């Protein structure tokens, strides 16, 4: 089978990592609960920043956010390795700008993710993900972003939302922990 995965906030805990960086850079002590209750993808609201100031801060810290000690979500690395070991294909489809392609791929590999060059896609707009996902004829796709998920509802693949506070309004099957994926696959086999 073919499995597609978004990277940021699907496989790795990027927003929470950025939240801690913001706390440090702003000399703040905003509680993690404030972050966990955000209803939007952007984190600037937790710090009382305007969208413009939040965007400027995000862009100024991008390399630190992307390439320092951001943690993969629990079981994500092991789960993807297991998929590959079982003979499945794993594709990474990220909307990060194309200038981050090589560094992102390197970071994923250094953090244990099984990455093949031909299975890594970077540098497209959110809506362009649909074209790639369709062309790859994926069996499963996992993402966190409401704008992406909402545009995929009519695709003939199994779509799952990586559960986050900002995507609760989307009515799709969810994955809360990557250790659940094997059970999802087994249940789908029984149902089909």
C-alpha positions as CSV (number, residue, x, y, z in Angstrom):
1,X,0.0,0.0,0.0
2,X,1.0,3.6,-0.4
3,X,0.9,6.0,2.6
4,X,1.3,9.8,2.4
5,X,2.1,12.0,5.3
6,X,2.4,15.7,5.8
7,X,5.4,16.6,8.0
8,X,4.7,19.6,10.2
9,X,2.3,18.9,13.1
10,X,1.4,15.5,11.5
11,X,4.7,13.6,12.1
12,X,6.6,16.2,14.1
13,X,5.4,18.5,16.9
14,X,6.5,21.7,15.2
15,X,3.9,24.1,16.6
16,X,4.7,23.2,20.2
17,X,8.4,23.4,19.5
18,X,7.8,26.9,18.0
19,X,5.7,27.8,21.1
20,X,8.6,27.0,23.4
21,X,11.0,29.1,21.2
22,X,8.5,32.0,21.2
23,X,8.3,31.8,25.0
24,X,12.1,32.0,25.2
25,X,12.6,34.7,22.6
26,X,9.8,36.9,24.1
27,X,11.0,36.2,27.7
28,X,7.5,35.0,28.4
29,X,6.0,32.2,30.4
30,X,2.8,31.5,28.6
31,X,1.4,28.2,29.9
32,X,1.3,25.2,27.6
33,X,-2.4,24.9,28.2
34,X,-2.8,28.2,26.3
35,X,-1.1,26.6,23.3
36,X,-3.1,23.4,23.6
37,X,-6.4,25.3,23.5
38,X,-5.7,27.4,20.4
39,X,-8.4,27.1,17.7
40,X,-6.2,28.4,14.9
41,X,-3.1,26.9,13.3
42,X,-1.0,30.1,14.0
43,X,0.4,30.3,17.5
44,X,0.9,34.1,17.8
45,X,-2.5,34.6,19.6
46,X,-1.2,32.8,22.7
47,X,1.4,35.6,23.0
48,X,-0.9,38.5,22.3
49,X,0.8,39.2,19.0
50,X,-1.0,40.5,15.9
51,X,-1.1,38.3,12.8
52,X,1.5,40.6,11.2
53,X,3.9,40.6,14.1
54,X,3.3,36.8,14.6
55,X,4.1,36.1,11.0
56,X,7.2,38.3,11.1
57,X,8.4,36.5,14.2
58,X,7.7,33.0,12.6
59,X,9.6,34.0,9.5
60,X,12.6,35.4,11.5
61,X,12.9,32.2,13.5
62,X,12.1,29.7,10.7
63,X,15.5,28.0,10.6
64,X,15.5,27.6,14.4
65,X,12.0,26.3,14.3
66,X,12.6,23.8,11.5
67,X,16.0,22.5,12.2
68,X,16.7,22.4,15.9
69,X,15.5,20.0,18.5
70,X,11.8,19.6,17.4
71,X,10.6,16.2,18.5
72,X,8.8,13.7,16.3
73,X,5.4,12.8,17.7
74,X,5.6,9.6,19.8
75,X,5.8,6.4,17.6
76,X,5.9,8.3,14.3
77,X,9.4,7.2,13.4
78,X,8.9,3.6,14.5
79,X,5.5,3.4,12.7
80,X,6.8,4.6,9.4
81,X,9.9,2.4,9.6
82,X,7.5,-0.6,10.3
83,X,5.4,0.3,7.2
84,X,8.6,0.3,5.0
85,X,9.8,-3.0,6.6
86,X,6.4,-4.5,5.7
87,X,6.8,-3.5,2.1
88,X,4.6,-0.4,2.0
89,X,5.6,2.8,0.3
90,X,5.9,6.0,2.5
91,X,5.6,9.4,0.9
92,X,6.3,12.8,2.5
93,X,4.3,15.7,1.1
94,X,5.0,19.0,2.8
95,X,4.1,22.6,1.9
96,X,7.3,23.9,3.2
97,X,8.9,26.2,0.7
98,X,11.1,24.4,-1.8
99,X,14.2,26.2,-0.6
100,X,13.9,24.0,2.6
101,X,13.7,20.8,0.6
102,X,17.2,19.5,1.1
103,X,17.5,20.6,4.8
104,X,14.1,19.2,5.6
105,X,14.9,15.8,4.0
106,X,18.2,15.7,5.8
107,X,16.6,16.6,9.2
108,X,14.0,13.8,8.7
109,X,16.7,11.2,7.9
110,X,18.9,12.4,10.8
111,X,15.8,11.9,13.1
112,X,15.3,8.3,11.9
113,X,12.5,8.7,9.3
114,X,12.8,6.4,6.3
115,X,13.1,8.8,3.4
116,X,13.6,7.9,-0.2
117,X,14.4,10.8,-2.6
118,X,11.7,9.8,-5.0
119,X,9.1,9.7,-2.1
120,X,9.7,13.2,-0.9
121,X,7.7,16.2,-2.1
122,X,8.3,19.7,-1.0
123,X,7.5,23.3,-2.0
124,X,3.9,23.2,-3.2
125,X,1.0,25.3,-2.0
126,X,-1.6,23.5,0.1
127,X,-4.0,23.1,-2.8
128,X,-1.2,21.6,-5.0
129,X,-0.9,18.7,-2.5
130,X,-4.1,17.4,-4.0
131,X,-2.6,16.9,-7.4
132,X,0.4,15.1,-6.0
133,X,-1.7,12.9,-3.8
134,X,-3.9,12.0,-6.7
135,X,-1.0,11.3,-9.1
136,X,0.6,9.1,-6.5
137,X,-2.6,7.1,-6.1
138,X,-2.2,6.9,-2.4
139,X,-4.2,4.5,-0.3
140,X,-3.9,6.6,2.9
141,X,-3.1,10.2,3.6
142,X,-2.5,11.9,6.9
143,X,-2.5,15.7,7.5
144,X,-3.4,18.2,10.2
145,X,-4.3,21.3,8.3
146,X,-8.0,22.1,7.9
147,X,-7.5,23.8,4.5
148,X,-5.8,20.7,3.1
149,X,-8.2,18.2,4.7
150,X,-11.3,20.0,3.6
151,X,-10.2,19.9,0.0
152,X,-9.5,16.2,0.1
153,X,-13.0,15.0,1.1
154,X,-13.9,13.8,-2.4
155,X,-10.7,11.9,-3.1
156,X,-10.9,8.1,-3.4
157,X,-8.4,7.5,-0.6
158,X,-8.6,7.0,3.1
159,X,-7.9,10.4,4.7
160,X,-7.1,10.9,8.4
161,X,-6.7,14.1,10.4
162,X,-3.8,14.1,12.9
163,X,-5.8,15.3,15.9
164,X,-5.0,18.9,16.9
165,X,-7.0,21.6,18.7
166,X,-7.4,23.6,15.5
167,X,-8.9,20.9,13.4
168,X,-11.7,19.6,15.6
169,X,-14.4,21.0,13.4
170,X,-13.5,18.6,10.5
171,X,-15.4,15.4,10.5
172,X,-12.9,12.9,9.4
173,X,-11.4,9.8,11.0
174,X,-8.6,10.9,13.4
175,X,-5.3,9.6,14.5
176,X,-4.2,10.8,18.0
177,X,-1.1,8.6,18.3
178,X,1.0,6.9,15.6
179,X,0.8,3.7,17.6
180,X,-2.8,3.5,16.4
181,X,-1.9,3.1,12.7
182,X,-1.4,-0.6,12.6
183,X,-4.8,-1.1,14.2
184,X,-6.4,1.2,11.7
185,X,-4.9,-0.8,8.8
186,X,-6.0,-4.1,10.3
187,X,-9.6,-2.8,10.9
188,X,-9.7,-1.5,7.3
189,X,-8.7,-5.0,6.0
190,X,-11.5,-6.6,8.0
191,X,-14.0,-4.0,6.7
192,X,-13.1,-4.6,3.1
